Amino acid sequence: MIIDEKLIDDLAALLYIDLDKEEKEQAKTDLNNILEYMNRMNELDTNHIELEFHNIPISNVLREDIREDGLDRGCILANALEKKDGFFIVSNKSGA
């Protein structure tokens, strides 16, 4: 892949940024260096390396679902400014 001024202009447009000539040259140099490094990494022989998705052993951290009694409705509604038929009464803040 060739990093040229057109590609830099296209990337700048996608990112909604304005780059002056000096910044474009720096971006071009940086992206070329990144691609060169990635190409060098692709040359490495990694066939003998075992695939790992995590560098530390992990296990399922989810707990078993156990039904428990909820909070007492009367206790919860005790702090309500307004309540009716076991529900909180709140004012309409949406303007609808």
C-alpha angles and dihedrals in degrees: 000000000000120000106211135162092267091057091048090050090050092049092048090051091050090050093045092234132132117224125191121219093269093050091048091053091048092049090048091051093046094049092047089051091050092050091047090052092048090050089053089050090052089058092062117106105235098162092109094052117096115231116249129181096192130028092217127049112260134186136190106291096186117114124227114267107253121179112235132179113262127230119292109267093215091053092049094047092048089086096046117117090211129013137170131183093350096310136103116253112217132175120252107256097170095077091233 
